[in-house]
């Protein structure tokens, strides 16, 4: 009887070791957008601006806070990417075409929620409109464009606002080799798009991430492998706040942190969240050349993208 117990214990120990060995195999991280695949994502994009010297911007002393909340649904489909005239696409580049649904925005200025008349330039202007972009095999997003004439949007720079909220959440920089829990790698991402209203002043939207990634967990689900990756970044960020009497361009550096949850089997981002802190950016009033002297500002940005439904493989 004792020998039988020892045998059973050894049997289970060997099998547990075998299971652990299988689970510990490195996983190849990829993102895939095959032609015809259809997905639905829910997005959130929040920008919060705070500074002293309100009197330099509005007729009020003390500090000033502006908050803009945006959300929308993105119905995405993998498409054959198109090269720009006279150029060739690198091998492996994937195309995405997205229709926007349920777009909405809300703004708070000096503690008061703005009415639609006070803040009419909201993401509902994009409802049922299409955007396209491309993703390289390394995970770099490029060639973002609206599939409609920009002049049809009363404030064309709303397209750039949308770009800032949507594109950094599409993909992380992917590692060259399969990864295991605890593995790390580094990567850089850059996003650029002009602000049409400030083009003559040479001002545009730029977001640069210099990131370190770490695999926090690898889980075997029913029909896929789920990988959670943490991202810590040095960030350079330029943007534009345009609410009521506050029309401000800001440019500064800071830090970012967040996570990616990936279906490594299908090459799908299941969820992405990130928070960015920009400390003491320079602040320039729209239409002016020089920064506001002695102002102390901070900007907080939150991004979120979550898969709601995989409609078609």
ZADO-1210 file (C-alpha; in nm, 4 decimals, padded with zeros to 6 digits):
<atoms>
<atom x="00.0000" y="00.0000" z="00.0000" code="UNK" pos="1"/>
<atom x="00.2807" y="00.2380" z="00.0910" code="UNK" pos="2"/>
<atom x="00.4577" y="00.1602" z="-00.2354" code="UNK" pos="3"/>
<atom x="00.1327" y="00.2381" z="-00.4244" code="UNK" pos="4"/>
<atom x="00.1045" y="00.5769" z="-00.2531" code="UNK" pos="5"/>
<atom x="00.4646" y="00.6576" z="-00.3389" code="UNK" pos="6"/>
<atom x="00.3992" y="00.5537" z="-00.7014" code="UNK" pos="7"/>
<atom x="00.0875" y="00.7743" z="-00.7266" code="UNK" pos="8"/>
<atom x="00.2702" y="01.0688" z="-00.5713" code="UNK" pos="9"/>
<atom x="00.5569" y="01.0299" z="-00.8156" code="UNK" pos="10"/>
<atom x="00.3100" y="00.9976" z="-01.1062" code="UNK" pos="11"/>
<atom x="00.1376" y="01.3252" z="-01.0172" code="UNK" pos="12"/>
<atom x="00.4695" y="01.4998" z="-00.9541" code="UNK" pos="13"/>
<atom x="00.5989" y="01.4014" z="-01.2977" code="UNK" pos="14"/>
<atom x="00.2772" y="01.5126" z="-01.4653" code="UNK" pos="15"/>
<atom x="00.2734" y="01.8449" z="-01.2798" code="UNK" pos="16"/>
<atom x="00.6300" y="01.9033" z="-01.3929" code="UNK" pos="17"/>
<atom x="00.5272" y="01.8206" z="-01.7485" code="UNK" pos="18"/>
<atom x="00.2324" y="02.0645" z="-01.7337" code="UNK" pos="19"/>
<atom x="00.4542" y="02.3339" z="-01.5879" code="UNK" pos="20"/>
<atom x="00.7050" y="02.2701" z="-01.8652" code="UNK" pos="21"/>
<atom x="00.4366" y="02.3097" z="-02.1317" code="UNK" pos="22"/>
<atom x="00.3034" y="02.6302" z="-01.9775" code="UNK" pos="23"/>
<atom x="00.6534" y="02.7725" z="-01.9466" code="UNK" pos="24"/>
<atom x="00.7252" y="02.7549" z="-02.3205" code="UNK" pos="25"/>
<atom x="00.8052" y="03.1014" z="-02.4611" code="UNK" pos="26"/>
<atom x="00.5269" y="03.2675" z="-02.6595" code="UNK" pos="27"/>
<atom x="00.5713" y="03.4515" z="-02.9876" code="UNK" pos="28"/>
<atom x="00.4000" y="03.7905" z="-02.9631" code="UNK" pos="29"/>
<atom x="00.2396" y="03.9138" z="-03.2832" code="UNK" pos="30"/>
<atom x="-00.0434" y="04.1388" z="-03.3899" code="UNK" pos="31"/>
<atom x="-00.2432" y="04.0355" z="-03.6927" code="UNK" pos="32"/>
<atom x="-00.4972" y="04.2176" z="-03.9099" code="UNK" pos="33"/>
<atom x="-00.5846" y="03.9607" z="-04.1776" code="UNK" pos="34"/>
<atom x="-00.7990" y="04.0724" z="-04.4675" code="UNK" pos="35"/>
<atom x="-01.1663" y="04.0371" z="-04.3783" code="UNK" pos="36"/>
<atom x="-01.1282" y="04.0050" z="-04.0018" code="UNK" pos="37"/>
<atom x="-01.3828" y="04.2248" z="-03.8258" code="UNK" pos="38"/>
<atom x="-01.3539" y="04.3502" z="-03.4678" code="UNK" pos="39"/>
<atom x="-01.5326" y="04.5999" z="-03.2459" code="UNK" pos="40"/>
<atom x="-01.3454" y="04.8122" z="-02.9928" code="UNK" pos="41"/>
<atom x="-01.4528" y="05.0565" z="-02.7266" code="UNK" pos="42"/>
<atom x="-01.2261" y="05.3597" z="-02.6725" code="UNK" pos="43"/>
<atom x="-01.1814" y="05.6294" z="-02.4105" code="UNK" pos="44"/>
<atom x="-00.9518" y="05.9312" z="-02.4321" code="UNK" pos="45"/>
<atom x="-00.9259" y="06.1866" z="-02.1529" code="UNK" pos="46"/>
<atom x="-00.7086" y="06.5009" z="-02.1365" code="UNK" pos="47"/>
<atom x="-00.6844" y="06.7092" z="-01.8187" code="UNK" pos="48"/>
<atom x="-00.5008" y="07.0422" z="-01.8173" code="UNK" pos="49"/>
<atom x="-00.4152" y="07.2389" z="-01.5026" code="UNK" pos="50"/>
<atom x="-00.2115" y="07.5551" z="-01.4550" code="UNK" pos="51"/>
<atom x="-00.1647" y="07.8598" z="-01.2380" code="UNK" pos="52"/>
<atom x="-00.1925" y="08.2145" z="-01.3750" code="UNK" pos="53"/>
<atom x="-00.5463" y="08.1830" z="-01.5042" code="UNK" pos="54"/>
<atom x="-00.5426" y="08.5580" z="-01.5524" code="UNK" pos="55"/>
<atom x="-00.2965" y="08.5088" z="-01.8386" code="UNK" pos="56"/>
<atom x="-00.5613" y="08.3094" z="-02.0242" code="UNK" pos="57"/>
<atom x="-00.9042" y="08.4161" z="-01.8976" code="UNK" pos="58"/>
<atom x="-01.0359" y="08.7074" z="-01.6933" code="UNK" pos="59"/>
<atom x="-01.0026" y="08.5233" z="-01.3645" code="UNK" pos="60"/>
<atom x="-00.7253" y="08.5017" z="-01.1072" code="UNK" pos="61"/>
<atom x="-00.5894" y="08.1843" z="-00.9537" code="UNK" pos="62"/>
<atom x="-00.5608" y="07.8437" z="-01.1191" code="UNK" pos="63"/>
<atom x="-00.7359" y="07.6967" z="-01.4190" code="UNK" pos="64"/>
<atom x="-00.8475" y="07.3422" z="-01.4996" code="UNK" pos="65"/>
<atom x="-00.9836" y="07.2049" z="-01.8273" code="UNK" pos="66"/>
<atom x="-01.0997" y="06.8453" z="-01.8772" code="UNK" pos="67"/>
<atom x="-01.2011" y="06.6838" z="-02.2047" code="UNK" pos="68"/>
<atom x="-01.3527" y="06.3334" z="-02.2100" code="UNK" pos="69"/>
<atom x="-01.3966" y="06.1479" z="-02.5389" code="UNK" pos="70"/>
<atom x="-01.5346" y="05.8025" z="-02.6133" code="UNK" pos="71"/>
<atom x="-01.6331" y="05.6086" z="-02.9222" code="UNK" pos="72"/>
<atom x="-01.6758" y="05.2629" z="-03.0760" code="UNK" pos="73"/>
<atom x="-01.4539" y="05.1514" z="-03.3612" code="UNK" pos="74"/>
<atom x="-01.5780" y="04.8827" z="-03.6034" code="UNK" pos="75"/>
<atom x="-01.2518" y="04.7665" z="-03.7609" code="UNK" pos="76"/>
<atom x="-01.1754" y="04.5439" z="-04.0586" code="UNK" pos="77"/>
<atom x="-00.8495" y="04.4112" z="-04.1944" code="UNK" pos="78"/>
<atom x="-00.7981" y="04.5332" z="-04.5516" code="UNK" pos="79"/>
<atom x="-00.5326" y="04.5144" z="-04.8213" code="UNK" pos="80"/>
<atom x="-00.3028" y="04.8144" z="-04.7562" code="UNK" pos="81"/>
<atom x="-00.2498" y="05.0644" z="-05.0362" code="UNK" pos="82"/>
<atom x="00.0857" y="05.2205" z="-05.1099" code="UNK" pos="83"/>
<atom x="00.1188" y="05.5943" z="-05.1614" code="UNK" pos="84"/>
<atom x="00.1669" y="05.6999" z="-05.5260" code="UNK" pos="85"/>
<atom x="00.5187" y="05.6198" z="-05.6409" code="UNK" pos="86"/>
<atom x="00.6048" y="05.4173" z="-05.3306" code="UNK" pos="87"/>
<atom x="00.6134" y="05.0500" z="-05.2350" code="UNK" pos="88"/>
<atom x="00.4902" y="04.8996" z="-04.9118" code="UNK" pos="89"/>
<atom x="00.7391" y="04.7054" z="-04.6985" code="UNK" pos="90"/>
<atom x="00.6696" y="04.3353" z="-04.6712" code="UNK" pos="91"/>
<atom x="00.4165" y="04.2364" z="-04.4068" code="UNK" pos="92"/>
<atom x="00.2452" y="04.5757" z="-04.3649" code="UNK" pos="93"/>
<atom x="-00.1234" y="04.5328" z="-04.2697" code="UNK" pos="94"/>
<atom x="-00.4158" y="04.7635" z="-04.3402" code="UNK" pos="95"/>
<atom x="-00.7061" y="04.8580" z="-04.1114" code="UNK" pos="96"/>
<atom x="-01.0289" y="05.0366" z="-04.2024" code="UNK" pos="97"/>
<atom x="-01.2460" y="05.1565" z="-03.9132" code="UNK" pos="98"/>
<atom x="-01.5964" y="05.2995" z="-03.8970" code="UNK" pos="99"/>
<atom x="-01.6710" y="05.5171" z="-03.5951" code="UNK" pos="100"/>
<atom x="-01.9877" y="05.4666" z="-03.3919" code="UNK" pos="101"/>
<atom x="-02.1334" y="05.6272" z="-03.0781" code="UNK" pos="102"/>
<atom x="-01.8759" y="05.9067" z="-03.0682" code="UNK" pos="103"/>
<atom x="-01.9229" y="06.1561" z="-02.7844" code="UNK" pos="104"/>
<atom x="-01.7267" y="06.4228" z="-02.5990" code="UNK" pos="105"/>
<atom x="-01.7746" y="06.6302" z="-02.2863" code="UNK" pos="106"/>
<atom x="-01.5744" y="06.9246" z="-02.1543" code="UNK" pos="107"/>
<atom x="-01.5394" y="07.0895" z="-01.8138" code="UNK" pos="108"/>
<atom x="-01.4044" y="07.4441" z="-01.8068" code="UNK" pos="109"/>
<atom x="-01.3355" y="07.6252" z="-01.4785" code="UNK" pos="110"/>
<atom x="-01.5439" y="07.3682" z="-01.2925" code="UNK" pos="111"/>
<atom x="-01.8493" y="07.3921" z="-01.5184" code="UNK" pos="112"/>
<atom x="-01.9623" y="07.1320" z="-01.7673" code="UNK" pos="113"/>
<atom x="-01.9910" y="07.2920" z="-02.1083" code="UNK" pos="114"/>
<atom x="-02.3131" y="07.2820" z="-02.3095" code="UNK" pos="115"/>
<atom x="-02.3106" y="07.1640" z="-02.6698" code="UNK" pos="116"/>
<atom x="-02.3322" y="07.5286" z="-02.7776" code="UNK" pos="117"/>
<atom x="-02.0225" y="07.6110" z="-02.5707" code="UNK" pos="118"/>
<atom x="-01.8298" y="07.3015" z="-02.6866" code="UNK" pos="119"/>
<atom x="-01.9717" y="07.1884" z="-03.0237" code="UNK" pos="120"/>
<atom x="-01.6618" y="07.0147" z="-03.1595" code="UNK" pos="121"/>
<atom x="-01.7194" y="06.6661" z="-03.0273" code="UNK" pos="122"/>
<atom x="-01.6424" y="06.3164" z="-03.1533" code="UNK" pos="123"/>
<atom x="-02.0048" y="06.2592" z="-03.2576" code="UNK" pos="124"/>
<atom x="-01.9034" y="06.4450" z="-03.5768" code="UNK" pos="125"/>
<atom x="-01.7217" y="06.1247" z="-03.6754" code="UNK" pos="126"/>
<atom x="-02.0192" y="05.8912" z="-03.6399" code="UNK" pos="127"/>
<atom x="-02.0481" y="05.6572" z="-03.9407" code="UNK" pos="128"/>
<atom x="-01.7304" y="05.8006" z="-04.0947" code="UNK" pos="129"/>
<atom x="-01.4255" y="05.5888" z="-04.1830" code="UNK" pos="130"/>
<atom x="-01.0549" y="05.6125" z="-04.1042" code="UNK" pos="131"/>
<atom x="-00.7729" y="05.3972" z="-04.2415" code="UNK" pos="132"/>
<atom x="-00.4210" y="05.3229" z="-04.1212" code="UNK" pos="133"/>
<atom x="-00.1432" y="05.0664" z="-04.1518" code="UNK" pos="134"/>
<atom x="00.0564" y="04.8601" z="-03.9035" code="UNK" pos="135"/>
<atom x="00.4053" y="04.7203" z="-03.9691" code="UNK" pos="136"/>
<atom x="00.5033" y="04.3680" z="-03.8530" code="UNK" pos="137"/>
<atom x="00.7043" y="04.5341" z="-03.5722" code="UNK" pos="138"/>
<atom x="00.3913" y="04.7078" z="-03.4426" code="UNK" pos="139"/>
<atom x="00.4486" y="05.0617" z="-03.5732" code="UNK" pos="140"/>
<atom x="00.1369" y="05.2514" z="-03.6823" code="UNK" pos="141"/>
<atom x="00.1604" y="05.4652" z="-03.9947" code="UNK" pos="142"/>
<atom x="-00.0355" y="05.6312" z="-04.2773" code="UNK" pos="143"/>
<atom x="-00.3400" y="05.7324" z="-04.0726" code="UNK" pos="144"/>
<atom x="-00.5954" y="05.9183" z="-04.2825" code="UNK" pos="145"/>
<atom x="-00.9667" y="06.0029" z="-04.2754" code="UNK" pos="146"/>
<atom x="-01.1642" y="05.8463" z="-04.5598" code="UNK" pos="147"/>
<atom x="-01.3578" y="06.1688" z="-04.6084" code="UNK" pos="148"/>
<atom x="-01.2654" y="06.5283" z="-04.6967" code="UNK" pos="149"/>
<atom x="-01.1253" y="06.6945" z="-04.3837" code="UNK" pos="150"/>
<atom x="-01.3026" y="07.0204" z="-04.4638" code="UNK" pos="151"/>
<atom x="-01.6347" y="06.8497" z="-04.3918" code="UNK" pos="152"/>
<atom x="-01.5451" y="06.8620" z="-04.0218" code="UNK" pos="153"/>
<atom x="-01.6019" y="07.2176" z="-03.9002" code="UNK" pos="154"/>
<atom x="-01.2917" y="07.2055" z="-03.6826" code="UNK" pos="155"/>
<atom x="-01.0424" y="07.0039" z="-03.8896" code="UNK" pos="156"/>
<atom x="-00.8080" y="06.9685" z="-03.5943" code="UNK" pos="157"/>
<atom x="-01.0622" y="06.7413" z="-03.4301" code="UNK" pos="158"/>
<atom x="-00.9191" y="06.4766" z="-03.6648" code="UNK" pos="159"/>
<atom x="-00.5796" y="06.5314" z="-03.5040" code="UNK" pos="160"/>
<atom x="-00.7380" y="06.5058" z="-03.1577" code="UNK" pos="161"/>
<atom x="-00.8884" y="06.1723" z="-03.2623" code="UNK" pos="162"/>
<atom x="-00.5500" y="06.0595" z="-03.3972" code="UNK" pos="163"/>
<atom x="-00.3872" y="06.1360" z="-03.0615" code="UNK" pos="164"/>
<atom x="-00.6438" y="05.9297" z="-02.8729" code="UNK" pos="165"/>
<atom x="-00.6724" y="05.6354" z="-03.1105" code="UNK" pos="166"/>
<atom x="-00.3362" y="05.5531" z="-03.2678" code="UNK" pos="167"/>
<atom x="-00.1127" y="05.5042" z="-02.9589" code="UNK" pos="168"/>
<atom x="-00.3574" y="05.2356" z="-02.8418" code="UNK" pos="169"/>
<atom x="-00.3365" y="05.0276" z="-03.1610" code="UNK" pos="170"/>
<atom x="-00.0092" y="04.8436" z="-03.0953" code="UNK" pos="171"/>
<atom x="00.2943" y="04.8163" z="-02.8729" code="UNK" pos="172"/>
<atom x="00.6408" y="04.7590" z="-03.0199" code="UNK" pos="173"/>
<atom x="00.6740" y="04.3829" z="-03.0563" code="UNK" pos="174"/>
<atom x="00.9775" y="04.1831" z="-02.9394" code="UNK" pos="175"/>
<atom x="01.2047" y="04.0118" z="-03.1919" code="UNK" pos="176"/>
<atom x="01.1910" y="03.6734" z="-03.0184" code="UNK" pos="177"/>
<atom x="00.9366" y="03.4635" z="-02.8229" code="UNK" pos="178"/>
<atom x="00.8949" y="03.5782" z="-02.4620" code="UNK" pos="179"/>
<atom x="00.8329" y="03.4243" z="-02.1228" code="UNK" pos="180"/>
<atom x="00.7074" y="03.5697" z="-01.7960" code="UNK" pos="181"/>
<atom x="00.9532" y="03.8292" z="-01.6663" code="UNK" pos="182"/>
<atom x="01.1162" y="03.8947" z="-02.0033" code="UNK" pos="183"/>
<atom x="01.1783" y="04.2573" z="-02.0993" code="UNK" pos="184"/>
<atom x="01.2584" y="04.4517" z="-02.4155" code="UNK" pos="185"/>
<atom x="01.2635" y="04.8133" z="-02.5288" code="UNK" pos="186"/>
<atom x="01.1084" y="05.0016" z="-02.8180" code="UNK" pos="187"/>
<atom x="01.0244" y="05.3470" z="-02.9473" code="UNK" pos="188"/>
<atom x="00.7005" y="05.4718" z="-03.1027" code="UNK" pos="189"/>
<atom x="00.6357" y="05.8084" z="-03.2629" code="UNK" pos="190"/>
<atom x="00.3125" y="05.9709" z="-03.3817" code="UNK" pos="191"/>
<atom x="00.2978" y="06.2916" z="-03.5839" code="UNK" pos="192"/>
<atom x="00.0138" y="06.4831" z="-03.7439" code="UNK" pos="193"/>
<atom x="-00.0276" y="06.8572" z="-03.8194" code="UNK" pos="194"/>
<atom x="-00.2710" y="07.0940" z="-03.6535" code="UNK" pos="195"/>
<atom x="-00.4248" y="07.2561" z="-03.9616" code="UNK" pos="196"/>
<atom x="-00.5215" y="07.5711" z="-03.7725" code="UNK" pos="197"/>
<atom x="-00.1656" y="07.6271" z="-03.6518" code="UNK" pos="198"/>
<atom x="00.0283" y="07.5045" z="-03.9533" code="UNK" pos="199"/>
<atom x="00.1511" y="07.8557" z="-04.0389" code="UNK" pos="200"/>
<atom x="00.3063" y="07.8779" z="-03.6931" code="UNK" pos="201"/>
<atom x="00.4847" y="07.5463" z="-03.7452" code="UNK" pos="202"/>
<atom x="00.3009" y="07.3701" z="-03.4642" code="UNK" pos="203"/>
<atom x="00.1852" y="07.0116" z="-03.4818" code="UNK" pos="204"/>
<atom x="00.0926" y="06.7094" z="-03.2737" code="UNK" pos="205"/>
<atom x="00.3835" y="06.4878" z="-03.1723" code="UNK" pos="206"/>
<atom x="00.3828" y="06.1970" z="-02.9311" code="UNK" pos="207"/>
<atom x="00.7012" y="06.0006" z="-02.8692" code="UNK" pos="208"/>
<atom x="00.7315" y="05.6960" z="-02.6443" code="UNK" pos="209"/>
<atom x="01.0617" y="05.5435" z="-02.5348" code="UNK" pos="210"/>
<atom x="00.9363" y="05.2328" z="-02.3578" code="UNK" pos="211"/>
<atom x="01.0444" y="04.9329" z="-02.1586" code="UNK" pos="212"/>
<atom x="00.8092" y="04.6345" z="-02.1779" code="UNK" pos="213"/>
<atom x="00.7841" y="04.3441" z="-01.9342" code="UNK" pos="214"/>
<atom x="00.5758" y="04.0268" z="-01.9586" code="UNK" pos="215"/>
<atom x="00.3725" y="04.0090" z="-01.6368" code="UNK" pos="216"/>
<atom x="00.1732" y="03.6912" z="-01.7070" code="UNK" pos="217"/>
<atom x="00.1054" y="03.4211" z="-01.9644" code="UNK" pos="218"/>
<atom x="-00.2250" y="03.2365" z="-01.9274" code="UNK" pos="219"/>
<atom x="-00.3649" y="02.9477" z="-02.1276" code="UNK" pos="220"/>
<atom x="-00.7312" y="03.0161" z="-02.1984" code="UNK" pos="221"/>
<atom x="-00.9834" y="02.7835" z="-02.3614" code="UNK" pos="222"/>
<atom x="-00.8780" y="02.8504" z="-02.7203" code="UNK" pos="223"/>
<atom x="-00.5974" y="03.1054" z="-02.6987" code="UNK" pos="224"/>
<atom x="-00.2960" y="03.2205" z="-02.4975" code="UNK" pos="225"/>
<atom x="-00.3373" y="03.5502" z="-02.3112" code="UNK" pos="226"/>
<atom x="-00.0262" y="03.7591" z="-02.2474" code="UNK" pos="227"/>
<atom x="-00.0214" y="04.0667" z="-02.0237" code="UNK" pos="228"/>
<atom x="00.2584" y="04.3160" z="-02.0879" code="UNK" pos="229"/>
<atom x="00.3425" y="04.6174" z="-01.8726" code="UNK" pos="230"/>
<atom x="00.4794" y="04.9298" z="-02.0413" code="UNK" pos="231"/>
<atom x="00.6783" y="05.2073" z="-01.8699" code="UNK" pos="232"/>
<atom x="00.7700" y="05.5035" z="-02.0888" code="UNK" pos="233"/>
<atom x="00.9514" y="05.8307" z="-02.1191" code="UNK" pos="234"/>
<atom x="00.7107" y="06.0515" z="-02.3136" code="UNK" pos="235"/>
<atom x="00.7382" y="06.3674" z="-02.5216" code="UNK" pos="236"/>
<atom x="00.3949" y="06.5110" z="-02.5960" code="UNK" pos="237"/>
<atom x="00.2545" y="06.8119" z="-02.7773" code="UNK" pos="238"/>
<atom x="-00.1160" y="06.8834" z="-02.7980" code="UNK" pos="239"/>
<atom x="-00.3854" y="07.1460" z="-02.8093" code="UNK" pos="240"/>
<atom x="-00.6581" y="07.2309" z="-02.5606" code="UNK" pos="241"/>
<atom x="-00.9430" y="07.4209" z="-02.7254" code="UNK" pos="242"/>
<atom x="-01.2406" y="07.4749" z="-02.4931" code="UNK" pos="243"/>
<atom x="-01.4313" y="07.8001" z="-02.4495" code="UNK" pos="244"/>
<atom x="-01.1829" y="08.0844" z="-02.3852" code="UNK" pos="245"/>
<atom x="-00.8905" y="07.8446" z="-02.3441" code="UNK" pos="246"/>
<atom x="-00.7170" y="07.7723" z="-02.6743" code="UNK" pos="247"/>
<atom x="-00.3735" y="07.6523" z="-02.5726" code="UNK" pos="248"/>
<atom x="-00.0858" y="07.4658" z="-02.7366" code="UNK" pos="249"/>
<atom x="00.1374" y="07.2738" z="-02.4948" code="UNK" pos="250"/>
<atom x="00.4694" y="07.0964" z="-02.5406" code="UNK" pos="251"/>
<atom x="00.6505" y="06.9001" z="-02.2725" code="UNK" pos="252"/>
<atom x="00.8021" y="06.5770" z="-02.1470" code="UNK" pos="253"/>
<atom x="00.6912" y="06.3314" z="-01.8834" code="UNK" pos="254"/>
<atom x="00.6290" y="05.9686" z="-01.8026" code="UNK" pos="255"/>
<atom x="00.3741" y="05.7075" z="-01.8953" code="UNK" pos="256"/>
<atom x="00.2672" y="05.3705" z="-01.7649" code="UNK" pos="257"/>
<atom x="00.0145" y="05.1114" z="-01.8663" code="UNK" pos="258"/>
<atom x="-00.0580" y="04.7591" z="-01.9769" code="UNK" pos="259"/>
<atom x="-00.1455" y="04.5532" z="-02.2838" code="UNK" pos="260"/>
<atom x="-00.3511" y="04.2337" z="-02.2782" code="UNK" pos="261"/>
<atom x="-00.2955" y="04.0335" z="-02.5958" code="UNK" pos="262"/>
<atom x="-00.4467" y="03.7239" z="-02.7513" code="UNK" pos="263"/>
<atom x="-00.1144" y="03.5836" z="-02.8733" code="UNK" pos="264"/>
<atom x="-00.2842" y="03.3037" z="-03.0666" code="UNK" pos="265"/>
<atom x="-00.4910" y="03.5298" z="-03.2916" code="UNK" pos="266"/>
<atom x="-00.2675" y="03.8358" z="-03.2721" code="UNK" pos="267"/>
<atom x="-00.5338" y="04.0572" z="-03.1138" code="UNK" pos="268"/>
<atom x="-00.5109" y="04.3394" z="-02.8616" code="UNK" pos="269"/>
<atom x="-00.7765" y="04.2546" z="-02.6044" code="UNK" pos="270"/>
<atom x="-00.7226" y="04.5621" z="-02.3878" code="UNK" pos="271"/>
<atom x="-00.4876" y="04.8562" z="-02.3504" code="UNK" pos="272"/>
<atom x="-00.4745" y="05.1169" z="-02.0745" code="UNK" pos="273"/>
<atom x="-00.2222" y="05.3964" z="-02.0281" code="UNK" pos="274"/>
<atom x="-00.1770" y="05.7047" z="-01.8128" code="UNK" pos="275"/>
<atom x="00.0605" y="05.9869" z="-01.9075" code="UNK" pos="276"/>
<atom x="00.1842" y="06.2754" z="-01.6906" code="UNK" pos="277"/>
<atom x="00.3353" y="06.5797" z="-01.8628" code="UNK" pos="278"/>
<atom x="00.4967" y="06.8095" z="-01.6080" code="UNK" pos="279"/>
<atom x="00.5705" y="07.1784" z="-01.6658" code="UNK" pos="280"/>
<atom x="00.5122" y="07.1940" z="-02.0423" code="UNK" pos="281"/>
<atom x="00.5539" y="07.5218" z="-02.2227" code="UNK" pos="282"/>
<atom x="00.2106" y="07.6761" z="-02.2918" code="UNK" pos="283"/>
<atom x="00.1346" y="07.9036" z="-02.5869" code="UNK" pos="284"/>
<atom x="-00.1950" y="08.0770" z="-02.6524" code="UNK" pos="285"/>
<atom x="-00.3386" y="08.0102" z="-02.9965" code="UNK" pos="286"/>
<atom x="-00.2336" y="08.2823" z="-03.2386" code="UNK" pos="287"/>
<atom x="00.0709" y="08.3803" z="-03.0309" code="UNK" pos="288"/>
<atom x="00.4365" y="08.3052" z="-03.0986" code="UNK" pos="289"/>
<atom x="00.5850" y="08.3112" z="-02.7502" code="UNK" pos="290"/>
<atom x="00.5090" y="08.0901" z="-02.4475" code="UNK" pos="291"/>
<atom x="00.3240" y="08.2334" z="-02.1483" code="UNK" pos="292"/>
<atom x="00.5948" y="08.3511" z="-01.9094" code="UNK" pos="293"/>
<atom x="00.6240" y="08.1982" z="-01.5614" code="UNK" pos="294"/>
<atom x="00.3237" y="07.9669" z="-01.6044" code="UNK" pos="295"/>
<atom x="00.3393" y="07.6308" z="-01.4257" code="UNK" pos="296"/>
<atom x="00.1216" y="07.3693" z="-01.5940" code="UNK" pos="297"/>
<atom x="00.0615" y="06.9967" z="-01.5981" code="UNK" pos="298"/>
<atom x="-00.1255" y="06.7711" z="-01.8388" code="UNK" pos="299"/>
<atom x="-00.2646" y="06.4261" z="-01.7658" code="UNK" pos="300"/>
<atom x="-00.3700" y="06.1940" z="-02.0478" code="UNK" pos="301"/>
<atom x="-00.5564" y="05.8638" z="-02.0194" code="UNK" pos="302"/>
<atom x="-00.6050" y="05.6172" z="-02.3048" code="UNK" pos="303"/>
<atom x="-00.8156" y="05.3017" z="-02.3064" code="UNK" pos="304"/>
<atom x="-00.9026" y="05.0524" z="-02.5811" code="UNK" pos="305"/>
<atom x="-01.0976" y="04.7317" z="-02.5182" code="UNK" pos="306"/>
<atom x="-01.2139" y="04.4578" z="-02.7530" code="UNK" pos="307"/>
<atom x="-01.5915" y="04.4248" z="-02.7361" code="UNK" pos="308"/>
<atom x="-01.6406" y="04.1625" z="-03.0024" code="UNK" pos="309"/>
<atom x="-01.4548" y="03.9554" z="-03.2572" code="UNK" pos="310"/>
<atom x="-01.7166" y="03.9465" z="-03.5328" code="UNK" pos="311"/>
<atom x="-01.5337" y="03.7544" z="-03.8025" code="UNK" pos="312"/>
<atom x="-01.2051" y="03.5644" z="-03.8124" code="UNK" pos="313"/>
</atoms>
